C-alpha cells in the first residue's frame, strides 16, 4: 500500500531501479487538487507480478511511481503478455470518512475502471463500456500502463522514457440550501459577487425539530470545494435602500450533505445554517 507518509519517496530514484510509470491523482474538491487520505493498493494479479519481479510502488496517491530492478527487466519483458495490454491493476482507497460526501460516487460506480484515454495523452479515463464490479472500500480501479503501446522489443522498452499519467476523480455537485434561523425578514436575498451563481426566492420552512427557517436554494448545482472561491452576500432591499446583512456567507461543507426532492426529482443538497 502507498500511504501519504511516503510522499517524498516519489521524487527519489532508487539506485539500480528503473521507473516504469508515474501516476498523479487529482480531485477538484481539494486545493490545489491534491487529495488527502488516499491510498493505492495493488490488486491480486498486480501484487503477484510485483512480488515476482520485485517491483516497487513509491510515493502517495498525489504522485506515485512504479520502479523495477534493472536486472529484472529482461524477465519482466518476457512475461509481457501478462501485463502489456492492461498494465498494473491498482485500487484506490480513502481513509477519509467524508470522501463519499465530496466525491461523485455514482459517476465512479457507473464508469468502470480507469484506463488510458484514446484521445487525451497521459490521461486515465473511466472505461464505461467495460464496467468493473464494485467492492466495499474501493474508491476506484485503474490499469496503469508499464510500457508505451508502440514498444515491440526489450531494447525499445528500456530506451523509452517512462510515461506520466493523471487520473482525475469526479467531484460531487450539490444544490446549496441556506437555512436562516432567528429573526430574519422575508425580503432577504442572496447575491453572488462573482455573478456566476443564481439563487431562488426565499421561502418559509418548518424544520423537523419544529423551528421555523427561511430557506434559499441555488438554482443550479455547485461543485463542492475545500476552499471555495465564491463570495455570497445576504442582502435586504433594493436600490438606495439596499442593506448588506451578512458580508460573507459560509460555504457548503461535506458533512452538510442531504437528499431532498426538488421539483419531483431526488437531489443532493448541502445544508448551510446561518443563525441570528
C-alpha positions in Angstrom: 0.0 0.0 0.0 1.1 3.5 -0.7 0.4 5.9 2.2 0.7 9.6 2.5 3.7 9.4 4.8 5.9 8.2 1.9 5.2 11.2 -0.3 8.8 12.2 -0.6 9.8 8.9 -2.0 8.0 9.5 -5.2 10.7 12.1 -6.1 13.6 9.8 -5.5 15.3 7.4 -7.9 16.4 4.1 -6.2 19.8 3.0 -7.3 19.7 0.1 -9.6 15.9 0.6 -10.3 14.2 2.0 -13.4 11.0 4.0 -13.3 8.3 2.3 -15.4 5.4 4.7 -14.9 4.3 7.7 -12.9 0.8 8.4 -11.6 -0.8 11.6 -10.2 -4.3 11.5 -8.8 -6.3 14.7 -8.7 -9.6 15.7 -7.1 -11.2 19.1 -7.8 -12.5 19.3 -4.3 -9.1 19.9 -2.9 -6.9 22.9 -3.4 -4.8 22.7 -5.4 -6.4 19.4 -6.5 -4.2 17.3 -4.2 -6.4 14.7 -2.5 -5.9 13.8 1.1 -6.1 10.4 2.8 -5.9 8.4 -0.5 -4.1 5.1 -0.7 -3.1 2.9 -3.7 -3.1 -0.9 -3.4 -2.1 -3.5 -5.9 -4.8 -5.9 -6.9 -4.1 -9.6 -6.5 -2.7 -10.1 -10.1 -0.6 -7.0 -9.8 0.7 -7.9 -6.4 1.8 -11.3 -7.7 3.7 -9.7 -10.6 5.3 -7.1 -8.3 6.4 -9.8 -5.8 7.9 -12.0 -8.6 10.0 -9.2 -10.2 10.5 -7.0 -7.1 8.5 -4.1 -8.5 8.1 -1.2 -6.1 5.4 1.4 -5.6 6.8 4.6 -4.2 5.1 7.9 -3.2 1.5 8.6 -2.5 -1.7 8.9 -4.4 -0.8 12.5 -5.3 2.3 11.3 -7.1 3.3 7.6 -7.3 5.9 5.8 -9.3 6.4 2.2 -10.3 10.0 1.1 -10.1 11.7 -2.2 -11.4 15.2 -3.5 -10.7 17.2 -3.1 -13.8 18.4 -6.7 -13.7 14.7 -7.9 -13.7 13.7 -6.0 -16.9 14.5 -8.9 -19.3 12.5 -11.4 -17.2 9.6 -8.9 -16.8 9.6 -8.2 -20.6 9.5 -12.0 -21.3 6.1 -12.1 -19.4 4.8 -9.0 -21.2 1.7 -10.9 -22.3 0.5 -10.8 -18.7 0.8 -7.1 -18.3 1.4 -5.2 -21.6 -2.2 -4.9 -22.6 -3.8 -3.9 -19.3 -0.8 -2.7 -17.2 -0.7 -2.8 -13.5 -4.1 -3.3 -11.8 -4.4 -0.9 -8.8 -7.2 0.0 -6.5 -7.7 3.5 -4.9 -8.9 3.7 -1.3 -9.7 6.5 1.0 -9.4 6.6 4.8 -11.4 9.9 5.0 -14.9 9.1 6.3 -16.3 12.0 4.3 -14.8 11.1 0.9 -18.2 9.9 -0.4 -19.7 13.3 0.5 -17.4 15.3 -1.7 -16.8 12.7 -4.4 -19.4 11.8 -7.1 -19.5 8.1 -6.2 -22.4 7.5 -8.6 -20.2 8.5 -11.5 -17.4 6.3 -10.2 -19.8 3.3 -9.8 -21.2 3.7 -13.3 -17.9 4.4 -15.1 -15.8 1.3 -14.6 -12.1 1.0 -14.5 -9.8 3.9 -15.3 -7.7 3.1 -18.5 -5.6 5.2 -20.9 -7.8 7.7 -22.8 -7.8 7.0 -26.5 -8.0 10.8 -27.3 -6.1 12.5 -24.5 -2.4 11.6 -24.0 -1.4 10.9 -20.4 -4.9 10.7 -19.0 -6.6 7.7 -17.4 -10.3 7.8 -18.2 -13.1 5.6 -17.0 -13.9 2.8 -19.4 -17.7 3.0 -19.4 -18.0 0.1 -21.9 -16.2 -2.3 -19.7 -17.6 -1.7 -16.2 -15.9 -3.5 -13.3 -17.6 -5.0 -10.3 -17.5 -2.8 -7.2 -16.0 -3.8 -3.9 -16.6 -2.3 -0.5 -13.9 0.2 0.4 -12.6 0.6 -3.2 -13.0 4.2 -4.4 -11.8 3.4 -8.0 -9.9 0.9 -10.0 -7.2 1.7 -12.6 -4.9 0.0 -15.1 -1.5 1.7 -15.0 0.5 1.0 -18.2 4.1 -0.1 -17.7 5.2 0.5 -21.3 4.3 2.7 -24.3 1.9 0.9 -26.6 4.4 1.0 -29.6 7.2 -0.8 -27.8 7.9 -4.0 -29.7 11.2 -5.1 -28.1 13.1 -5.1 -24.9 15.6 -2.6 -26.3 12.8 -0.2 -27.4 11.2 -0.5 -23.9 14.4 0.2 -22.0 15.2 3.1 -24.2 11.7 4.7 -23.9 11.0 7.3 -21.3 8.6 6.4 -18.5 5.1 7.7 -19.1 3.4 10.1 -16.8 -0.3 9.5 -16.2 -3.0 11.6 -14.5 -6.3 10.4 -13.0 -9.0 12.9 -12.0 -11.7 11.9 -9.7 -15.2 13.3 -10.2 -16.3 15.9 -7.6 -19.8 16.0 -6.2 -22.0 18.9 -7.1 -25.0 19.8 -4.9 -27.8 22.3 -4.6 -26.7 24.7 -1.8 -29.5 25.4 0.6 -29.1 28.2 3.1 -31.3 28.0 6.2 -31.7 31.3 8.1 -32.6 30.7 11.7 -33.8 33.5 14.0 -35.2 37.0 13.4 -35.0 37.5 9.6 -37.4 39.2 7.4 -38.9 37.6 4.3 -37.5 40.1 1.8 -33.9 38.9 2.1 -31.9 37.7 -1.0 -28.6 36.0 -1.7 -26.2 37.7 -4.2 -23.1 36.2 -5.7 -20.5 38.9 -6.1 -18.9 36.9 -8.9 -22.2 36.9 -10.9 -21.9 33.1 -11.5 -24.4 31.6 -9.1 -28.1 32.5 -9.1 -30.3 31.8 -6.1 -34.0 31.3 -5.8 -36.5 33.4 -3.8 -36.6 32.9 0.0 -39.3 30.5 1.3 -40.5 29.6 4.8 -39.9 26.1 6.0 -40.6 24.2 9.3 -37.7 22.0 10.3 -38.1 18.5 11.8 -37.4 19.9 15.3 -40.2 22.4 14.9 -38.1 25.5 14.3 -39.0 27.9 11.5 -36.4 28.9 8.9 -36.1 31.0 5.8 -34.6 28.8 3.1 -32.8 30.0 -0.1 -31.5 27.4 -2.6 -29.1 27.8 -5.5 -30.9 27.4 -8.9 -28.1 25.2 -10.2 -25.8 22.7 -8.6 -22.4 23.9 -7.3 -19.3 21.8 -7.1 -18.0 21.2 -3.6 -14.6 22.6 -2.8 -12.3 22.5 0.2 -11.6 26.3 -0.2 -14.4 27.7 -2.4 -13.6 31.0 -4.2 -17.3 32.1 -4.2 -18.4 35.1 -2.2 -22.1 35.2 -1.4 -23.8 38.1 0.5 -27.1 38.2 2.2 -28.9 41.5 1.4 -32.2 43.2 2.0 -34.0 45.8 -0.1 -33.1 47.3 -3.4 -31.5 50.5 -4.8 -30.7 53.2 -2.3 -32.5 51.2 0.4 -30.4 48.1 -0.1 -28.6 46.9 3.0 -25.9 44.1 3.4 -26.9 41.9 6.3 -24.1 39.3 6.0 -20.9 40.4 4.2 -19.7 36.8 3.5 -21.9 33.8 3.8 -20.5 30.5 5.0 -19.8 27.9 2.3 -21.1 24.3 2.0 -19.2 21.6 3.8 -19.2 17.8 3.1 -21.0 16.9 6.4 -24.0 19.1 5.4 -24.9 16.7 2.6 -28.6 15.6 2.4 -31.0 14.2 -0.1 -34.1 16.2 -1.0 -36.8 16.1 -3.6 -36.8 19.2 -5.8 -39.5 19.6 -8.5 -40.2 15.8 -8.1 -36.5 14.8 -8.6 -34.3 13.5 -5.7 -31.2 15.8 -5.5 -28.1 16.2 -3.5 -28.5 19.2 -1.2 -25.9 20.9 1.0 -27.5 22.5 4.0 -25.8 25.6 5.4 -27.3 27.0 8.7 -27.0 30.7 9.5 -28.3 31.9 12.9 -29.1 35.3 14.1 
